[in-house]
Amino acid sequence: MTEWIDTVIQGILLGGLYALFAVGLSLGYGVMRLVNIAHGDFIVLAAYFALAVVTSTGVHPFTALPVVVALMFGLGYLLQRGVLNLTLGPDILPPLLVTFGLSIIIQNVLLELFSADSRALDVGGLLTASLHLGEDLAVGWFPLVIFAVALALTFGLELLFAATPLGMAFRATSDDQQIAQLMGIRNRHVYGVAMGISFALIAVGGVFMGIKTTFTPDLGPGFLLYAFEAVVIGGLGSFWGTFAGSVILGVAQGIGHKIDPGYGVLAGHLVFLAVLLFKPTGLFARTR
Amino acid sequence: MLSAHNLQAFYGDFQALFGIDFEISAGETVAIIGANGAGKSTFLKTLCGLMRTPPESVTFEGRPIGGAPASEIVKQGIAMVPEGRRLFRSLSVEENLRIGAFARRPGPWTLAKVYALFPQLEDKRHAPAPSLSGGQQQMVAIGRALMSNPKLLMCDEISLGLAPIVVKDIYDALPKICAGGLATIIVEQDIDTAVRASDRVYCFMHGKVALVGKASELSHQQISTAYFGI
């Protein structure tokens, strides 16, 4: 019994990491109706950014985190203004093709620069430190930190959308971008900021991922898939929905893994397919 | 205050406006009437920056503004009440009004003033915009435009799909809106409503101006000739 409780708890905590991957995707789709196929590769890129900062300056990965977040925000903003805005229009194909191309470019550039060797960001003892909840039940401190940060960022994002002028501009642009311009909203800039925030969230997810496990340049598509599944399971229009979707995905993978180590990812896919089949709008969809 | 000279507009290869000349002065209410497809809405879209046009074909207070981005034009003082209201559906009534003030123009219009003009909206301030009746939504759309403190207000088909009594309510509010010297362009298919509410009338047909004149001086005969082209 304890074993299963442990499995579920680990799954929930894993969901925290997936939430960091997924809320950024949810934001990009929610505001701009843009699915960034390179989303997962930017997660990996953020981890390599952190690795570069850590190896060149010798700082702790947590110190490198704000640098990577700022860098990724800038990259997201510039990418949106310089490239992705040009692909937006009535046709949904151009942004998909362009971000698909970016995905391939990023993977190959990373491979060229860092080789295919697996890397990790070292935080020393924190990675293995754990909190004992019972006789044979313990949770790692670091997964707890990830979960808490994901919770805080999701809350912050909800607050940003609900209670700030920027959030209002995001929602208005998402509802009707033509009329939003009539209000004086510069939609191209708003899109840039949205992508910047999405990338800042990716940065946090990427660095935490890099601390939690080893990483290689080819992990991106898998992360994109998890993020995508979490968004679909949760439903569009609410970041809490995405968060919940991430936790469900994490638990499903954990239970699958428990049954057979090869079934983890598969179990996640099955839950995703079940949601698509029985509730295509997602479990917690708020709009449309 | 605002004038258009030989204004042309295109949807791809299709030409919608063939050289419109138009003038409105401060404090004036001008109606644009015309049948479906006459180019009325296209004309307003061009004025507010949603359609491309050469800079010199529209001047506002002496400055050429043709083809400027919509987000810039609203900052200069031109606000639009779009056809079909187009409220932001994930925003509440009050948020819809507050976002109207995004252009940050100083002026007399505030939330309190809009609620004073349309008291029904105050009770619904936290309701989602789509939950309102058509008439109330139209009031929100007008209030949203006023919140940018425009010098020129453009109303596209504000009577469309509304009960006559509601249309009357909204048009009754118009003099109060214009009291501060605001210029207004009303686009309407309902000729009587438009002519009654305005100082001057333009009648569009097939993307051209078919008739211009003072509302008080135009005869029914003249208007129907210009309207139907017979």
Interface residues (C-beta under 8 A of the other chain):
Chain A: P165 M168 A169 R171 A172 S174 D175 D176 Q178 I179 A180 Q181 L182 M183 G184 I185 R186 N187 G237 T287
Chain B: C48 G49 L50 P69 A70 S71 V74 K75 A79 M80 P82 R86 F88 R89 S90 L91 E95 R98 I99 G100 F102 A103 R104 R144 S148
